[in-house]
Amino acid sequence: MTGTLPGRPHLAHLKKQAKQLLSAYRTGDAQARTRFTRHLPGFQDRAAPALHDAQSVIAREHGSPSWQQLREEVRLRVSLPHGEPTHTILVPAAGERVRPADRHITRLAFAPDGDVLLSAGMDGRIRVWSVDDWSAVREVQARPKSVNTLSFHADGQRLAVGSSDGTATVWTWPGLEQEAELPPKRGASSHFAPLGDRIYTVGLNGRPALWSWPELEHIGDIRAHPKKATAHAFTPDGDHVVTCGLEGSIAVTRLVDGETVDVKSLGEAPLVTLGFVPGVDRLIVGAYGGSLRLLSWPDLDELASADIGAGGVYTLAYHPSEDVFAMCVDRGVQLRRNETLELLETLAVPAKGVYALAFSPDDRWLVEAGADQRIRVWEMTEGPGEE
């Protein structure tokens, strides 16, 4: 198997190829063994390959002498967003009177097919925007109070909605008709788990809970955090949810039965953000006061740290194909490397409150929204060879 990189290569796809190659070898696939022996001199003398060996094979099959050089080539071909936004959307329309409580946009989410963008905020409405021209195509009054979270089911046909009125609801997509409702006060935030058979909620009291879908049976509460749970991330295999809290600890809970199997303290500073790096066994954790940590998974050992240098809510969004993540800070969006937490660029935003971030599935757009009721859209610069 040999190939050349496309004009806009995806690093996440190359990482997946390496993992698939390693898995095939370990299951006795003869073609996989041939690929190892062809591209790694002396491989037959090794007891067993590791992931870095598989990555080296993928790199050489694409004409690069090493995985590191292949990664740098991908980064050169796919530029980061920069400069002024290409478009600015005003929500609601210019000239419409808005009460101060209605101004904040709290959540952004691209539909799974990437054709539309959803926004939600303190007015309780969900708005739908066409990605073609960023025009508003639809809106619904979803809740009487703020809509805090939007989460698509794995099949792309349902949307979980969490609200400050405390009730989590499930809506059809793209019909946007309410289909189900969880018990009151339990759903200030609501998220479908990756496998689609669980819903994770956080109640008005800050306590997380797990529910079965579609039965909506209460599996159990997550009681690992004595104060409040502040953020969560589902593990890459979809078997666990990792939560963090104001007391400074991380908890690992099984989705199948709601049992917490591990708790680790990271100090006394409240933890406020959490996210798994796509394609690798790494976890990024942010603390109140402005520090970031890169942890290994599942060991939760610290691999790197960084000072954010700004206040904010620290919402994370990962680039679909590069080793880059975006993070909300006051008056800006920071772009950093997943592997080192190195700051690459800060995109200036006039508003202090920056709450929501999302990359489009095709990695063309980065969108941001917050307290000034605007959605800013940065278009990704196209790499060489693109038409």
Buried (B, 14 or more C-beta within 10 A) or exposed (E): BEEEBEEBBBBBBBBBBBBEBBEBBEEEEEEBBEBBEBBBEEBEEEEEBEBEBBBBBBBBBBEBEEBEEBBEBBBEBBBBBEEEBEEEBBBBEEEEEEEEEBBBBBBBBBBBEBBBBBBBBBBBBBBBBEBEEBEBEEBBEBBEBBBBBBBBBBEEBBBBBBBBBBBBBBBEBBEBEBBBEBBEEBBBBBBBBBBBBBBBBBBBEBBBBBBEBBEBEBBBBBBBBEEBBBBBBBBBEBBBBBBBBBBBBBBBBBBEEBEBEEBBEBEEBBBBBBBBBBBBBBBBBBBBEBBBBBBEBBEBEEBBEBEBEBEBBBBBBBBBBBBBBBBBBBBBBBBBBBBEBEBEBBBEBEBBBBBBBBBBBBBBBBBBBBBBBBBBBBBBEBBEEEE
